[in-house]
Amino acid sequence: MSGNIRQVVSALRHNRIGALLVAMQIAITLAVLVNAVFIVKQRMERTSRPTGFDVENVIAIASAGFAQDFDYVTTLREDLAYLRSLPGVIAATASNSVPLGGGVGVMASLAARPNAEVHSLPGGYFEVDEQGIDALGVRLVAGRGFEQSEVEPPADSITARMPKQIIITQAFADELFPNENALGKTVYDSVDTPVTVIGIIEHMQAASADVAYVDRVSLVPRQPSSVPKNFYLVRTEPQQRDVVMRMVEGRMSTSNPDRMISWVRSLEEVRRRAYLADRNMGIFLVTITALLLTLTALSLFGLATFNVNARTKQIGTRRALGARRGDIVRYFLLENWLISTIGVVLGCVLTLAASYWLTRKYGLPRLDLIYLAGGVVGLWVLGQIAAWQPARAAAQVPPAVATRRIA
């Protein structure tokens, strides 16, 4: 075995430029492959995380008044009455924002103690009425929903104090009150207004998919302000969503000349748009990685083929001296493995450096070394597969033909 390695090293020294170029290509491929797969996995986990609400059956409507004498409160009342009267509608509410779809005043911080004794936690913030929970289709695991008498009129500004009651997600509750039951506890907003937790939602995502607090969400009983627009969330019975959407778009876009319906979308479409960049990045990275792997395999195949063609004389000599076909195959596979190993070692360094840069620059999680190990094994296997056919072709060289070429 050691003799074979010495022979391989000696042979590679005569074509060191080609071997080094292929090894560098392997190194770059490994770095791109491992980091790309890791990023794609993170994106897939992000896009597949549960929303907590009834995505398939909820409609979001964006409404904006533009006339000087626009009567927002009356319009809000009439719109909700119309939406709730439609056949197939389970519940409807007005809101300042749309889950994963943005809005106004989408973040509000809460703390378990007043006077900044602890750091407050930022979280998603939705203004809804007594039908808010049913309209979103979220699951209440403790406490109760809002009553009509608790719903406050629109605030004068998005920085107004919190109402007296609040509903929060389980994730928010666990961070505010670790190892405690948050139901009935008092939390404090940014101006130390005491607010009572009257309900806990199992899970719900915030108005943006890009925030770190995507699972920390609070619902407050208040009609939203109309600046610059407000939203309606409508939940329908199964298979009724598209029918209701057509009815809503046709009626509401013409019912009030003082306002404009910006768009009517299913929450499924809102969610798709929220994660569109993640999906596009995943497709891009997979495509680039596949191309690099293909080019690397072709390079390994090309180098192995070149070496076989350039050494026909030596192969024939070895065959004439008693080398078996299996010995020739193993020789070229070993040569290819050594080139791959050099590339893999360089690639490990390059991979870790790229991962460190991505973590510092973009805040990505640290690379799990299992991905690096998988990439190393994968490129070793790819190298052997790429060299297999040229190695078999070398083993087919007849000793008699090779020896005649010596003369």
C-alpha positions in Angstrom: 0.0 0.0 0.0 2.8 2.4 0.9 4.5 1.5 -2.3 1.4 2.4 -4.3 1.2 5.7 -2.5 4.8 6.6 -3.3 4.2 5.7 -7.0 1.0 7.9 -7.0 2.8 10.8 -5.4 5.6 10.5 -7.9 3.2 10.4 -10.8 1.3 13.4 -9.5 4.5 15.5 -9.2 4.7 15.3 -13.0 1.3 16.8 -13.4 1.1 18.9 -10.2 -0.6 21.9 -11.8 -3.6 20.0 -12.9 -3.9 18.1 -9.6 -3.6 21.3 -7.6 -6.2 23.1 -9.7 -8.7 20.2 -9.2 -7.9 20.1 -5.5 -8.6 23.8 -5.2 -11.9 23.3 -7.1 -12.8 20.6 -4.6 -12.0 22.9 -1.7 -14.2 25.7 -3.1 -17.0 23.2 -3.8 -16.8 21.8 -0.2 -17.0 25.3 1.3 -20.0 26.3 -0.9 -21.7 22.9 -0.5 -21.5 22.7 3.3 -22.5 26.3 4.0 -25.2 26.3 1.3 -26.8 23.1 2.7 -26.7 24.5 6.2 -28.3 27.8 5.1 -30.9 26.0 3.1 -31.8 23.8 6.1 -32.2 26.9 8.2 -34.4 28.5 5.6 -36.5 25.3 5.3 -37.0 25.2 9.1 -38.0 28.9 9.0 -40.5 28.5 6.2 -42.0 25.3 7.7 -42.4 26.6 11.3 -46.1 26.5 12.4 -48.1 29.7 12.2 -50.6 28.9 14.9 -53.5 30.4 13.0 -56.0 29.0 10.4 -53.9 29.8 7.3 -56.1 28.0 4.8 -59.4 29.7 5.8 -58.4 33.3 6.7 -58.7 36.3 4.4 -56.9 39.6 5.0 -58.3 42.9 3.6 -56.3 46.1 3.5 -58.5 49.3 3.6 -57.4 52.9 3.5 -59.5 56.1 3.6 -58.3 59.0 1.6 -61.1 61.6 1.5 -60.9 64.6 3.8 -64.3 63.9 5.4 -63.7 60.1 5.6 -65.7 58.7 8.6 -63.5 55.9 9.8 -65.5 54.8 12.8 -68.7 54.5 10.8 -66.9 52.7 8.0 -65.4 50.3 10.4 -68.7 49.5 11.9 -70.4 49.0 8.6 -67.6 46.9 7.2 -67.6 44.5 10.1 -71.4 44.2 10.0 -71.2 43.3 6.3 -68.3 40.9 6.7 -70.0 39.1 9.6 -73.3 38.8 7.7 -71.8 36.9 4.7 -72.6 33.2 4.4 -69.7 31.0 5.2 -68.0 33.5 7.5 -67.2 32.3 11.0 -65.8 35.5 12.4 -64.3 38.9 11.4 -62.3 41.5 13.2 -60.5 44.7 12.4 -56.7 44.8 13.1 -53.7 47.1 13.0 -51.7 44.4 11.2 -51.8 41.0 9.5 -49.9 38.0 10.7 -46.7 37.8 8.5 -48.1 40.6 6.4 -47.0 43.8 8.2 -49.1 46.7 9.5 -49.0 49.7 11.8 -47.6 49.5 15.3 -46.6 45.9 14.9 -44.3 45.7 17.9 -44.9 46.4 21.6 -42.6 45.6 24.5 -43.8 43.9 27.7 -42.1 43.4 31.1 -43.0 41.3 34.1 -42.1 44.2 36.4 -42.4 48.0 36.3 -39.7 50.6 36.6 -37.3 48.7 34.3 -36.3 46.3 37.0 -35.9 43.7 34.2 -35.4 44.2 30.5 -38.6 44.3 28.6 -39.2 41.9 25.8 -40.3 43.1 22.3 -43.2 41.2 20.8 -45.8 41.3 18.0 -48.8 43.4 18.7 -52.3 43.0 17.3 -55.3 45.2 18.0 -58.5 43.1 17.7 -62.0 43.0 19.0 -64.1 40.3 20.7 -64.0 38.1 17.5 -60.2 38.4 17.2 -59.4 34.9 18.4 -62.1 33.2 16.3 -61.2 35.3 13.2 -57.5 34.2 13.4 -58.4 30.6 14.3 -55.8 30.5 17.1 -56.1 28.1 20.0 -56.7 29.5 23.5 -55.0 27.1 26.0 -55.8 29.1 29.1 -58.1 31.9 30.2 -60.7 33.6 28.0 -61.1 35.8 25.0 -62.1 39.5 25.0 -65.6 40.7 25.7 -67.3 43.3 23.6 -67.4 45.7 26.6 -63.6 45.5 26.9 -62.9 46.7 23.3 -61.7 50.3 23.3 -62.1 52.8 20.4 -59.2 53.6 18.1 -56.3 55.2 19.9 -55.0 58.7 19.0 -51.5 57.3 18.4 -49.7 54.0 18.1 -47.8 54.8 21.3 -51.0 55.0 23.4 -51.2 53.1 26.7 -52.2 49.5 26.6 -55.8 48.5 27.5 -56.4 46.8 30.9 -56.5 43.3 29.4 -54.2 41.4 27.2 -53.8 37.9 25.6 -50.3 36.6 24.9 -48.8 33.6 23.3 -47.4 30.7 25.3 -43.9 31.6 24.1 -44.3 35.2 25.4 -45.7 33.9 28.7 -42.8 31.5 29.2 -40.2 34.2 28.7 -42.0 36.7 30.9 -42.7 34.3 33.7 -40.3 31.3 33.5 -41.6 28.2 35.3 -44.8 30.1 36.3 -48.4 30.3 35.1 -48.8 33.7 33.4 -52.6 33.6 33.5 -53.9 36.4 35.8 -50.4 38.0 36.1 -49.7 41.6 35.5 -47.4 42.8 32.8 -46.3 46.3 32.0 -45.9 48.2 28.7 -43.2 50.7 27.8 -44.8 53.4 30.0 -45.3 51.0 32.9 -49.1 50.7 32.4 -50.2 47.6 34.3 -52.1 45.1 32.1 -53.7 41.8 33.2 -53.1 38.6 31.2 -56.6 37.1 30.7 -55.7 34.5 28.1 -52.9 32.5 26.7 -52.7 31.4 23.0 -50.9 28.2 22.2 -49.0 29.7 19.3 -49.1 32.6 16.8 -46.7 34.4 14.6 -46.1 38.1 14.5 -46.6 40.6 11.6 -43.2 39.9 10.2 -41.3 36.7 9.6 -38.0 38.5 9.9 -38.1 39.5 13.5 -36.4 37.5 16.3 -39.6 37.6 18.4 -41.8 36.0 15.8 -43.4 33.7 18.4 -43.9 36.4 21.0 -47.3 37.9 20.3 -49.9 39.9 22.2 -53.5 40.6 21.4 -55.1 43.8 22.8 -58.9 44.7 22.8 -58.9 47.9 20.7 -60.2 49.0 17.4 -57.2 49.9 15.2 -56.4 53.4 14.0 -56.9 54.2 10.3 -53.4 55.7 9.8 -52.3 54.9 7.2 -54.6 51.9 6.7 -56.4 49.3 8.7 -56.9 45.6 8.0 -59.8 43.2 8.3 -59.2 39.5 9.1 -62.0 37.2 8.1 -62.2 33.5 8.8 -64.4 31.3 6.7 -65.7 27.8 6.8 -63.6 25.2 4.9 -63.9 25.5 1.0 -65.7 28.9 1.4 -62.6 31.1 1.4 -62.4 31.9 -2.4 -66.1 32.4 -2.7 -66.1 34.9 0.2 -63.0 36.6 -1.2 -64.7 37.3 -4.5 -67.8 38.7 -2.8 -65.8 40.9 -0.5 -63.6 42.3 -3.2 -66.6 43.1 -5.4 -68.6 44.8 -2.7 -66.1 46.6 -0.5 -64.1 48.1 -3.5 -67.2 50.1 -4.5 -69.3 50.4 -1.3 -67.5 53.6 0.0 -66.1 56.2 -2.4 -64.0 57.8 0.4 -61.8 54.8 0.8 -59.7 52.3 -1.2 -59.3 48.6 -0.9 -55.6 48.1 -1.5 -55.8 44.3 -1.7 -57.7 41.2 -0.6 -55.5 38.1 0.0 -55.8 34.8 1.6 -53.5 34.3 4.6 -52.0 31.5 2.7 -50.9 33.9 0.0 -49.7 36.4 2.7 -47.6 33.6 4.2 -46.2 32.6 0.8 -45.1 36.2 0.1 -43.5 36.5 3.6 -41.2 33.6 2.9 -40.7 34.2 -0.8 -37.1 35.5 -0.3 -36.3 32.4 1.7 -37.6 30.1 -1.0 -35.8 32.0 -3.7 -32.5 31.9 -1.8 -32.9 28.1 -1.2 -33.5 27.6 -5.0 -30.5 29.7 -5.9 -28.2 28.0 -3.4 -29.3 24.5 -4.5 -28.8 25.4 -8.2 -25.3 26.9 -7.6 -24.3 23.9 -5.5 -25.6 21.4 -8.1 -23.6 23.2 -10.8 -20.4 23.2 -8.7 -20.8 19.5 -7.9 -21.3 18.8 -11.6 -18.2 20.8 -12.6 -16.1 19.2 -9.9 -17.2 15.7 -11.0 -16.3 16.6 -14.6 -13.0 18.0 -13.6 -12.1 14.8 -11.6 -13.3 12.7 -14.5 -11.3 14.8 -17.0 -8.1 14.7 -14.9 -8.4 10.9 -14.4 -9.0 10.4 -18.1 -6.0 12.6 -19.0 -3.8 10.6 -16.6 -4.9 7.3 -18.1 -4.3 8.4 -21.7 -0.9 9.9 -20.8 0.2 6.7 -19.0 -0.8 4.0 -21.4 2.8 3.0 -21.8 3.3 2.7 -18.1 0.0 0.8 -17.7 1.0 -1.7 -20.4 4.3 -2.2 -18.7 2.7 -2.9 -15.4 0.3 -5.3 -17.0 3.1 -7.1 -18.7 4.9 -7.4 -15.4 1.9 -9.2 -13.9 -0.3 -6.4 -12.6 -3.9 -7.5 -12.5 -6.8 -5.3 -13.8 -7.9 -4.8 -10.2 -4.5 -3.4 -9.3 -4.7 -0.8 -12.1 -8.2 0.2 -11.0 -7.1 0.6 -7.4 -4.1 2.6 -8.4 -6.1 5.3 -10.2 -8.8 5.3 -7.5 -6.0 5.8 -5.0 -4.6 8.7 -7.0 -8.0 10.3 -7.3 -8.6 9.8 -3.6 -5.3 11.6 -2.7 -6.2 14.6 -4.9 -9.7 14.6 -3.3 -8.1 14.5 0.2 -5.9 17.4 -0.5 -8.9 19.4 -1.7 -11.0 18.3 1.3 -8.4 19.4 3.8 -8.1 22.8 2.2 -11.9 22.9 1.9 -12.3 22.2 5.6 -10.3 25.3 6.4 -12.2 27.4 3.8 -15.5 26.1 5.0 -14.9 27.0 8.6 -13.6 30.5 7.6 -16.7 31.1 5.4 -19.0 30.0 8.2 -17.3 32.3 10.7 -17.7 35.2 8.3 -21.3 34.5 7.7 -22.0 34.2 11.5 -20.2 37.5 12.2 -21.6 39.4 9.1 -25.2 38.1 9.0 -25.8 36.6 12.4 -26.3 33.0 11.1 -26.1 30.1 13.6 -22.7 28.5 13.9 -22.1 25.7 11.5 -23.0 22.2 12.8 -19.9 20.1 12.1 -22.0 17.2 11.1 -22.6 19.0 7.8 -18.9 19.4 7.3 -18.4 15.7 7.9 -21.2 14.9 5.5 -19.7 17.1 2.8 -16.2 15.5 3.2 -17.6 12.0 2.8 -19.8 13.2 -0.1 -16.9 14.6 -2.0 -14.8 11.6 -1.4 -17.6 9.4 -2.8 -18.1 11.8 -5.7 -14.4 11.7 -6.5 -14.3 7.9 -6.6 -17.4 7.7 -8.8 -15.9 10.3 -11.2 -12.7 8.3 -11.5 -14.3 4.8 -11.7 -14.9 4.8 -15.5 -11.4 6.1 -16.4 -9.8 3.6 -14.0 -11.8 0.7 -15.6 -10.7 2.0 -19.0 -7.1 1.9 -17.8 -7.5 -1.7 -16.7 -8.6 -2.7 -20.2 -5.3 -1.8 -21.8 -3.9 -5.0 -23.3 -0.3 -5.8 -22.2 0.7 -6.9 -25.7 -0.4 -3.6 -27.3 1.4 -1.6 -24.6 4.6 -3.6 -25.0 4.6 -3.2 -28.8 4.4 0.6 -28.2 7.6 0.3 -26.0 9.6 -1.0 -28.9 
